[in-house]
Amino acid sequence: MFKGELIAIFIAEEKAAPMRRLDSAIAAAGGGIEGDRYFKRAGTFTKEHDKDRPDRQITLIEEEALAAAEKAGTALKPEQSRRNLLTRGVPLNHLIGVEFSVGPVRLKGLDYCEPCKHMEKLSLPGAREKLIHRGGLRAEVLSGGTLSVGDLIAV
């Protein structure tokens, strides 16, 4: 159906901390990316009553969405999107309710990851508006493994 590529991996160890680029990372089933704030259940949007929500495990955004935002006048760096995985060649909005793989890791798309005021506050004014309906995908980690830049994404 769709085939794409993992272009970059990012984590932030604490809420509101700058995103750090990695060449590889371990994704744990039911948890997310080891070392990331949401893996630790300590992200900005983690609430005591919903710490185990699967839609907080891992987030993805398309390189193409960032290019469209830049064309519209907002040059957002990938790490400023606050998403974990930067992809190319896969329309993420089509993956809601769909199981897919990123290298050896199996994910399930759960919901749109619409841009929020917090992301805009930490990045660029106007970024939120440019990414509406293009803010990426929230996903659950079904089976873990090592994610590496260059991994193929397959549906």
One Martini backbone bead per residue (centre of mass of N, CA, C, O) as a GRO file, in nm:
protein
  155
    1MET     BB    1   0.071   0.054  -0.031
    2PHE     BB    2   0.290   0.193   0.167
    3LYS     BB    3   0.614   0.366   0.132
    4GLY     BB    4   0.891   0.454   0.345
    5GLU     BB    5   1.086   0.680   0.565
    6LEU     BB    6   1.319   0.725   0.815
    7ILE     BB    7   1.478   1.038   0.895
    8ALA     BB    8   1.406   1.086   1.214
    9ILE     BB    9   1.497   1.113   1.569
   10PHE     BB   10   1.314   1.207   1.876
   11ILE     BB   11   1.381   1.346   2.206
   12ALA     BB   12   1.257   1.420   2.544
   13GLU     BB   13   1.332   1.393   2.878
   14GLU     BB   14   1.151   1.651   2.922
   15LYS     BB   15   0.938   1.879   2.971
   16ALA     BB   16   1.020   2.132   2.734
   17ALA     BB   17   1.250   2.009   2.617
   18PRO     BB   18   1.467   1.965   2.396
   19MET     BB   19   1.508   1.809   2.113
   20ARG     BB   20   1.674   1.500   2.038
   21ARG     BB   21   1.889   1.361   1.816
   22LEU     BB   22   1.883   1.033   1.666
   23ASP     BB   23   1.990   0.732   1.511
   24SER     BB   24   1.872   0.564   1.757
   25ALA     BB   25   1.602   0.355   1.908
   26ILE     BB   26   1.399   0.230   2.166
   27ALA     BB   27   1.104   0.045   2.130
   28ALA     BB   28   0.830  -0.012   2.349
   29ALA     BB   29   0.590  -0.200   2.429
   30GLY     BB   30   0.351   0.018   2.566
   31GLY     BB   31   0.562   0.295   2.583
   32GLY     BB   32   0.791   0.367   2.365
   33ILE     BB   33   1.062   0.577   2.388
   34GLU     BB   34   1.342   0.549   2.526
   35GLY     BB   35   1.380   0.853   2.728
   36ASP     BB   36   1.118   0.971   2.694
   37ARG     BB   37   0.877   1.154   2.850
   38TYR     BB   38   0.641   0.945   2.780
   39PHE     BB   39   0.780   0.692   2.882
   40LYS     BB   40   0.797   0.832   3.180
   41ARG     BB   41   0.528   0.988   3.232
   42ALA     BB   42   0.636   1.331   3.183
   43GLY     BB   43   0.459   1.497   3.014
   44THR     BB   44   0.269   1.767   2.958
   45PHE     BB   45   0.004   1.559   2.886
   46THR     BB   46   0.037   1.412   3.153
   47LYS     BB   47  -0.194   1.242   3.350
   48GLU     BB   48  -0.273   1.063   3.621
   49HIS     BB   49  -0.547   0.928   3.486
   50ASP     BB   50  -0.362   0.882   3.182
   51LYS     BB   51  -0.067   0.739   3.166
   52ASP     BB   52  -0.166   0.476   2.968
   53ARG     BB   53  -0.194   0.610   2.705
   54PRO     BB   54  -0.129   0.514   2.377
   55ASP     BB   55  -0.128   0.819   2.241
   56ARG     BB   56   0.169   0.882   2.401
   57GLN     BB   57   0.407   0.705   2.282
   58ILE     BB   58   0.401   0.807   1.962
   59THR     BB   59   0.528   1.035   1.709
   60LEU     BB   60   0.445   1.169   1.381
   61ILE     BB   61   0.601   1.328   1.084
   62GLU     BB   62   0.607   1.491   0.786
   63GLU     BB   63   0.821   1.631   0.570
   64GLU     BB   64   0.598   1.749   0.383
   65ALA     BB   65   0.462   1.929   0.600
   66LEU     BB   66   0.708   2.112   0.652
   67ALA     BB   67   0.733   2.211   0.358
   68ALA     BB   68   0.452   2.345   0.347
   69ALA     BB   69   0.503   2.546   0.577
   70GLU     BB   70   0.739   2.686   0.440
   71LYS     BB   71   0.583   2.775   0.184
   72ALA     BB   72   0.380   2.943   0.391
   73GLY     BB   73   0.622   3.085   0.598
   74THR     BB   74   0.713   2.827   0.796
   75ALA     BB   75   1.027   2.738   0.931
   76LEU     BB   76   1.031   2.421   1.056
   77LYS     BB   77   1.190   2.227   1.248
   78PRO     BB   78   1.160   1.906   1.329
   79GLU     BB   79   1.205   1.946   1.645
   80GLN     BB   80   0.973   2.170   1.670
   81SER     BB   81   0.726   1.963   1.649
   82ARG     BB   82   0.759   1.734   1.887
   83ARG     BB   83   0.833   1.480   1.732
   84ASN     BB   84   0.978   1.163   1.700
   85LEU     BB   85   0.904   1.112   1.385
   86LEU     BB   86   1.050   1.137   1.065
   87THR     BB   87   0.896   1.131   0.748
   88ARG     BB   88   0.882   0.963   0.416
   89GLY     BB   89   0.617   0.870   0.185
   90VAL     BB   90   0.378   0.891   0.413
   91PRO     BB   91   0.038   0.921   0.475
   92LEU     BB   92  -0.053   0.952   0.797
   93ASN     BB   93  -0.368   1.004   0.787
   94HIS     BB   94  -0.412   0.695   0.671
   95LEU     BB   95  -0.321   0.540   0.967
   96ILE     BB   96  -0.582   0.527   1.104
   97GLY     BB   97  -0.625   0.201   1.228
   98VAL     BB   98  -0.331   0.115   1.139
   99GLU     BB   99  -0.095  -0.119   1.069
  100PHE     BB  100   0.268  -0.074   1.104
  101SER     BB  101   0.610  -0.032   0.993
  102VAL     BB  102   0.935   0.044   1.155
  103GLY     BB  103   1.098  -0.166   1.067
  104PRO     BB  104   1.073  -0.379   1.352
  105VAL     BB  105   0.836  -0.191   1.426
  106ARG     BB  106   0.510  -0.201   1.562
  107LEU     BB  107   0.224  -0.007   1.466
  108LYS     BB  108  -0.062   0.210   1.564
  109GLY     BB  109  -0.285   0.416   1.446
  110LEU     BB  110  -0.496   0.658   1.628
  111ASP     BB  111  -0.427   0.978   1.570
  112TYR     BB  112  -0.415   1.286   1.546
  113CYS     BB  113  -0.144   1.545   1.572
  114GLU     BB  114  -0.223   1.820   1.665
  115PRO     BB  115  -0.142   2.125   1.703
  116CYS     BB  116  -0.015   2.324   1.971
  117LYS     BB  117   0.054   2.578   2.185
  118HIS     BB  118   0.309   2.454   2.304
  119MET     BB  119   0.465   2.415   2.043
  120GLU     BB  120   0.457   2.713   1.959
  121LYS     BB  121   0.599   2.829   2.211
  122LEU     BB  122   0.870   2.642   2.148
  123SER     BB  123   0.895   2.776   1.858
  124LEU     BB  124   0.672   2.925   1.634
  125PRO     BB  125   0.501   3.163   1.521
  126GLY     BB  126   0.238   3.002   1.327
  127ALA     BB  127   0.274   2.688   1.328
  128ARG     BB  128  -0.004   2.580   1.395
  129GLU     BB  129  -0.158   2.680   1.143
  130LYS     BB  130   0.033   2.522   0.929
  131LEU     BB  131  -0.049   2.218   1.082
  132ILE     BB  132  -0.328   2.180   1.024
  133HIS     BB  133  -0.387   1.847   0.946
  134ARG     BB  134  -0.032   1.809   0.966
  135GLY     BB  135   0.081   1.712   1.268
  136GLY     BB  136   0.020   1.402   1.253
  137LEU     BB  137   0.082   1.099   1.457
  138ARG     BB  138  -0.060   0.874   1.673
  139ALA     BB  139   0.099   0.593   1.848
  140GLU     BB  140   0.128   0.248   1.898
  141VAL     BB  141   0.325   0.002   2.054
  142LEU     BB  142   0.319  -0.338   1.976
  143SER     BB  143   0.628  -0.382   1.880
  144GLY     BB  144   0.949  -0.391   1.945
  145GLY     BB  145   1.267  -0.206   1.894
  146THR     BB  146   1.496  -0.081   1.662
  147LEU     BB  147   1.536   0.238   1.563
  148SER     BB  148   1.638   0.370   1.234
  149VAL     BB  149   1.778   0.555   1.030
  150GLY     BB  150   1.628   0.436   0.718
  151ASP     BB  151   1.391   0.301   0.773
  152LEU     BB  152   1.125   0.128   0.678
  153ILE     BB  153   0.791   0.198   0.571
  154ALA     BB  154   0.507  -0.025   0.627
  155VAL     BB  155   0.164  -0.144   0.528
   0.00000   0.00000   0.00000
